[in-house]
């Protein structure tokens, strides 16, 4: 009955009698009419995708050495369709320790593999979006418990095991209670909503974020879950412009500092005075002689920001602009 679904089959091999048998389900899984061919191990190997064939033991390894491992590989049916299968088997031995026979089961796992590949592709898409603009995707239960937000851990330094129960820990203390209250209140309205808040990021400093949350419905009325995005509010559609936060100061190079000074008509000494750094330190920063994570770089960038210069990430490059 199980094999009638076409997703599994079994085989047996008696070495002494040279008998090799397939069940009806295995014929069906391989796309071959039951009993239309005489099964043997080489026929089985010929159905395996050429790129995967080398991972599966050849007949001599099984007959002479008793080696038979578990594998996942692709098969190509006679009609050209391809399936992904999971093969599990054992070799049986005589009392003297010689291989006497083998048996195994083959399971069609094509659907599971496709789901796995789809999940991996989706994770890669979310990763690319996160790396470009600090945009984090969220999934909440209907009650507001976090199910998925891996980028949030990386961005804020929150431990993954704390994500479900303490996702709000990076929100600054003076805003945290109100943000949680607003989340609960707005969920009760069962409508999409946005919230702005400030969070502590992993490399130090605070960054302002905006969260957009929307309900995902089951049928027409029941909320199955909530999905959301958290992103810097300076990002705009059609123009990927993200204000560089403290966690990305290391991307600001000497050329950006010189451009910022030029906008302000500042000398090296002016920047040194504003940032409370030495003139030689400013010179090293502008020549990229210090490491990208030097604390002095943070002080120089903050001084320029205080004077009205913005550093924004646009299409992978940093733009420098006077914002007031």
N, C-alpha and C positions, 0 to 999 in steps of 0.2 A: 504493500500500500504506500509506504514512504517513497519507494523508488518510482512509483507511478507518476509523481510530480515532475520527473525528468531532471531532478536536481542532485541526485546521488546515485551511486552504483558501487558494486564491490567486485573484487576479482580474487582468484586463487591460483596457486602455481605449485604443483607437485613435481619436484626436481627429478626424482627417480623415475617416475612414469612419464615425464615430459608432458604433463597435462597442464594446460593453461586455460582457465575459464573466465568468462565475463558474465555478470548477471544481466538480466534484461534491462535494468535501469542504467547500467554502464553503456550498453549499446545505445540507449536512447540519449544519454548525456553526450556521447560522442557523435551523435547525428548519423548513426549507422543502423540499418534495419537489423532487427534481432535475428541472429543466426545466418546472416548473409555472407559473413566472412569467418574464416577460422582465426580466432584471436591468438595472438602471441605477444611477447614483450616488445619485439621490434616494431610491430604494428602500433602498439601503444606509444612508443617513442616517436614514431613517424608523425603522429598527430600533434606532438608538442611543437610550439612555435620555435623556429630555428634559433632565435636569440636566447631561449630559455632551456634548450635541450641539454646544454653542457652542465646545468646544475643537477640534472637527474642522473642517477647511477645507470651505467650500462649493464647488460645482462651478466657479464663475467664478474662484476663486482658483487652482484647479488648471489650468483651461483657458487662462486669460489671463495668469496670473502665474507659472505653473509651481511653485507652492508646494504641497508635500505633506510633512508632518512625521510623525514617529512618535508614536503615542498609545496609552494604555491607557484603556479606557472600558467601560461596561456596555452590553450589548444586551438587548433584550426580544424573545423569540421570539413568533411568532403564538400559541402555546399559553399565553403569559403567564410562562413561566420566564425567569429572568434569568441571564446569564453575563457574566463579565469577560473581555475579549479584549485582546490586544496586536496593534496594527496597525503594519506596517512597509511602506514603499513608496518608489518613486522615480518622478520625472518624466523623460522622455526628450525631447531637443531636436533640432531640425533643424540643419543646418550654419549656418543663418542665426541660430540662437539662439531660434527660436520653439518653444513647447511642442508636441510631436508626439504624445505618448502617455504612459501611466503604467501601472505594474504594482505589485502588492504581495502580501503574505501576511498572513493573519490567524490568530493562535494563541489557543486557549482557555486562559487562565491562571487560571480560577476556583479550582481547587484550591490553587494557589500563593498566591492572594490570601487564601483562607480560612485557610491556615496562617499567613500573615503577620499577619492580624488576630488570630488566636488567640494568637500569640506576643506581640503588642503588648498584648492584654488581660491576659495572664499577667504581663507586666512591670509593667503599671499596678497590678495587685493586689499584687505584691511591693513595689512602691514605696510604696503606701498603708500596708502593714504595717510597712515599714521606718520611714517617717516617724512613725508612731504610737508604736512601741515599740522602735526600734533593733533590729529583728529582721531578720537577714540570712539569705537562702536560699543554700545551697551545692549544687554538683554536683561530685563527684569521680569520676575514672576508677576502674576496678577496682583499679588500683595506687596510688590515693591522690593522683593529680595533679589539681589544681584545673581544672575546666572553666568554671565560672560562679559568680560571687559579686560582682556589681558594687557592691552596697551596702557590702561590706567596704572597697572603695577609698575610697568617700565618707566612711565612718565614721572610718577611720584615716589617710586621706591617702596611702595606698599608691598608687603610679602604676599605672594599668591594665595597662601592658606588663609590670609586675613580678608581676602576680597569679599567673600560672601557676607561675613558678619560685621565687617568694619570698613566698608568701602569708603565711607565718608571721613575717615581719619585724616587724610591730607588736607581737607578743607580747613581753613584757618579757624582758630577757636572762636573768634568773635562772630563768625558767620554760621558756624556749623549747626547750631540748634535751629536757627531760623530757616536754613536751607532744608533741613529734614522736615520741619513743620510744613513748609511750602510744598515739598514733594508729596507728602501725605494728603494735604488739602487739595492739591490740583489733581491728584489721581482720582479722588472722589468725584470729580466733575466728568470723568471718563472722556476727556477731550485732549487733543495735543496741547502741550504747553512748553514754555521755555523758562529757564532759570539762569541767572548769572551768579557767579561766586568766585572767590579767590582761593587758590590752593597752593600749598607748599610743593615745589617740584624737587626732583631727586638731587640735582646738583646745587641746590641752594637757591634761595630767593622765592618770590611769590609771583604767580601768573594768574591773570583773570581769565576765566573760561565761561562759555555759554553752553548750556545743555538743552538740546531739543529732544523731547520725549513724545512718542506717539503710541496709541493703543493698537495692538494686533488682535483682531477679532476672530473668534471661532463662530462660523455661521454669521448671523446678523446682529447678535446682541451681546454675547458673552465675550469678555476680554480674556484671551488666552495668555497674553503676556504684553509687556511694554518693550519697545525698542527705542534706542536713542543714540544720539551723537553728542560728544563733548568736544568743543573746539574753541580756539581763541576768537573772541567776538570781532576782531579786526579782519578776519578772513571774509572775503566777499565772493559771491558767485561770479564766474567769468573772469575773475582776477585773483589768483591765489596769492593774497598778500597777508602774511602772518607776521605780527610783531615778534621780533626775536626776544624770547624770554631769557631769564638768567641761566636756564639749563642749556641754552644754545649759544652762549657768549663766545664759546671757543671757536665758532664759525666766523666771528668778526676778525678780520685780519688787519694788518698795518695799513693797507690801502684804504680800508673803510674809515679808519681813524683819521687819516690825513684828509679824506674827503669831508668828514664831519667837521674837522677844524676849519677847512676852507669855507664851508657854509656859514660858520660862525665868525669867520675872519679872526680866528685865534692863532696865536703863536704856540710853539712848543711849551713856553713858559706859562702861557695862559692855561693850557690843559693840565700842566703839572700843578699849578696852584689850585685849580678847581677840584682835582682828584686827590690832592694831598699826597702826590707821588713826586719822586725826584725827577729832575730834568733828564737824567741819564736813563731812568726807567721808562719814561715816555718815548725816548729815542729808540730804545730796544724794542718796545712794543710796536712802533711804527716800522721797524726794520724786520719784524717777525723773528727777533732773536730770542724771545722768551717762549716757553712752552705754551701750547694752545689753552691750557687750563690754569695758567698763572693767575693768582688772585689779583694781581695788579691790573690785569685786563678788565676784570669786573669793575674795579674802581674807576678806570678811565671811561668805560662805556656808560656807567651810571652818571658820571659827571656830565658827559655829552648829552645824555637824555635829559638831565635836569635843566640843561641850557636850551632844550627845545629841538634836539635832533632825534629822529626815529630811525631804527634799523629794522627793515622788513624783508621777509623771505618771499620772493616773487619768482615762481617758475624755476626754483632751484638756485637762484642767485640772490645775493643780498643787496637791497637798494637802500641808499642813504638819503634822507630827506629832512628838510626843516619843517617841523609840524606846528610851530607857533613862533 
